[in-house]
Amino acid sequence: MQIQVAKRLQGTEEYYFSKKLREIEEMNQTGTKVINLGIGSPDLPPHPSVVAALNENAALPNTHNYQGYKGIPALRKAMADWYQRYYNVTLNPDTEVLPLIGSKEGIMHICMTYLQEGDEALIPNPGYPTYRSAVNLSGATVVDYDLTEENSWLPDLDALAQKDLSRVKLMWVNYPHMPTGAKVNREFAAKLIAFAKQHNILICHDNPYSFILNEQPESLLQFEGAKDVVLELNSLSKSSNMAGWRIGMLVGKAEWITQVLRFKSNMDSGMFQPMQMAAVKALQLGKDWYDDLNKIYRARREKVFQLLDLLHCTYDKNQVGMFVWAKIPATNENGYTLTDEILQKARVFITPGGIFGSNGNGYIRVSLCQDEKVFQEAIERIKTNVK
């Protein structure tokens, strides 16, 4: 018997890293272990007080029942306070904050709440592949917008405005940008907000990297008029080393949060309460936590620069976030051929930029989520095996 998958899945491929990790696992069975410099999964632990809060609350007899779909009040307040303290953004914790089981689910929730067949959504090229798959799964149509090194990896809003945007409902943006590490600036933020208002487009800002190697964390919501047109996703995955915990948030105007909650409440039964209490503790950490974290990432980034110099790649030392984005030498056909060569010859996995869109074909991306000693070993392997 053969049962066809639903139409919505027919254009959706398995996630690149899912397939690549299987290939790496097979290689690990047959020789020298592969050094994985591809995936941005923090290798460092959360603050000890966060783990302690989880343990303490998990030991209580009354914390194991179903939870509310909106999260406990203490978590929503902690999220609002975090936004006030670090972004200077005022949020009502009762109506403008929605805890999520990871911000990745929020991407799908937003698309399923606001998009349907006949709608269009603007997606960055290069950009996080989940934006594209979530739009496709919603039944809407993906419309790429170009990001280029020449334009500092910011969209050309004037060029976009010349297109037919009548069916566009959402625009996905992500700054600090993954994979390029580009930052937003005040002038561009003002222009983006005006663009959204003019064309009646909801800006969906994915903001998980703002604390990593970034001197001044920024939210689009801190700019004047943003609350009228911006929904923002954020996460503890990167900033608090809690990727596997799956704790994120959606913040923005109450009416939009309410509509997303209508969809979300049909998809899960709330987050484990001890995890919510641990997240409260993580959100209350002081600036010294982020400073110490970035000291480690800064040293690792220097190692990555050395590795990229070996490969004759060029890069911007001012980029921020958890990765280093680099342009490959003209002697290589694209990032796929270069990274495959490195994987096969040196057993080092680096991400080809093309998985983020066609504008990434001439680039590669290196994760900072490994110890300095591992980066040094990767450097030695490349020195020895890649000519």
KAFENKA-V445344 format. One record per run of one state. SS is the DSSP state (@ for helix, = for strand, . for the rest). FROM is the first residue (numbers start at 1). TO is the last residue. If there is no record, write none. Layout:
SS&FROM&TO / SS&FROM&TO
//
This chain:
.&1&6 / @&7&10 / .&11&15 / @&16&28 / .&29&34 / =&35&36 / .&37&47 / @&48&58 / .&59&72 / @&73&87 / .&88&96 / =&97&100 / .&101&102 / @&103&114 / .&115&119 / =&120&125 / .&126&128 / @&129&138 / .&139&140 / =&141&146 / .&147&148 / @&149&151 / .&152&156 / @&157&161 / .&162&167 / =&168&173 / .&174&185 / @&186&199 / .&200&201 / =&202&206 / .&207&219 / @&220&222 / .&223&225 / @&226&228 / .&229&229 / =&230&235 / .&236&242 / @&243&245 / .&246&247 / =&248&251 / .&252&253 / @&254&264 / .&265&272 / @&273&283 / .&284&286 / @&287&310 / .&311&313 / =&314&315 / .&316&322 / =&323&327 / .&328&334 / @&335&346 / .&347&347 / =&348&349 / .&350&350 / =&351&352 / @&353&356 / .&357&357 / @&358&360 / .&361&362 / =&363&367 / .&368&371 / @&372&385 / .&386&387
//
